[in-house]
Amino acid sequence: VADRILSDKKCSAPPSIRPVRDPIKASRRFVSRMVVAEAAGVALIGSLTGLILGGALHFLSDKILSATTSIDIQYSPRPTTLIFVAVACGLCIVGALIPAMRASRMNISESILNE
């Protein structure tokens, strides 16, 4: 595709003002789904990292507090944490809907100016 774009002499408009989806032959729906999928991926990776690191730090801090004080503290993860993670992932995806709609309509020149 890139070779066709660079070597195509029949094209009347320069590549800098063609819409983003035309050079890659993607529909508006594909571009918007790509943006939402990227946001979902970031949300999932972030939530998994947060759960692992948060659980480890919670466990470690409970052990340290038990060792330094006379109070026995037990590590007890809460099932409601998964609800909070699901809500955060949902909000991340909902937050990506408007940028996804903008990306499906944006020109290359506008996207370069916004970067």
N, C-alpha and C positions, 0 to 999 in steps of 0.2 A: 504494500500500500504506500509506504514511504517513497519507494522508487517512482511510482506512478505520479505521486504528488510533485516530486522534485523535477521529474523529466517531462511532465505533461505540458506541452506548449499550446494546446488548444483551449486551455482554461482561461476564461476572460477575467476572472477576479483573482487578485493575488491571494495566496494562502492566509495572509494575516487578517483578512476581513471575511473569510468564509466561516460559517458556524463551526463550532467544535465538533459536532457530530458528523459533518459531511466528510472530512478526510478519513475518518475511521469507519465510515459507513454505519454509524450507530443511530438508532432511533432516539427520540426524546425519552421514551420510556427506559431504554437501556442506560442512557447517561444518568438519569435520575436514580435508577436502581443501583448503579455503580456507586454513586455518592452515598446512598443509604446503606449499602452493604459495607462500605468502608467505615462508616460511623458505627455500624453494628459490630464490626470486627474490633475496632478500637474499644468499644464498650465491653465486649466479652473478654478481651485480653486484659484490660484494666481491672475488670471486676475479679477475674481469676487471680491476677497478681495481688490485688488488694485482699482477697480472701485468704490467700496463702500467707502473705506477709503479716496481715492483721492477726490471723490465728496463731502464727508462730510468736509474734510479739506478745500477744495476750497470754499464751502459755508461759513464755519466758518471764514476763513480769509477774505472773502469779507465783512462779517458783521463787523468784527473787524476793518478793514480799513475804512469802511463807518462811524463807530462810532468815530474813532480817528482822522480822517481828515475831511475836509469840502467837500470832493468829494463823491458823491453818486455812489457807485459801485453796480451793479446788478449781481447776480449770473446767469450765462448763460452757461450751459453745451453744448459742441460742438458735433454734430453727427460724426465728423471725429474721435473722440476718439474710437469709435467702430471699425473703420478701423485699427487703431493702435493696438488694442487688438487682432483683427483677425490675423494681420501680426505676432504679437509676439507669438500667439498660434501656428501658422503655422510653424514659425521658430523653436519653441520648438519641434514640432513633427518631422520636418526634421532633427533636431539635434539628435534625438533619433534613427534614422534609422541605423547608423553605430554601435552604441552599441547594438542595437537589433540583427543585423546580427552576431556580435561577440558572444553575449549571446547564440544564437542558435547553435553555433559551439563549445562553450567552455566546457571544462571538469571541474568537481568539484574541482579537485586539483588546476587547474589554477585559478579558481574563488576565492578559499581560499587564494592563494598566492597574488592575486590582491587586496584583502580586507585588 
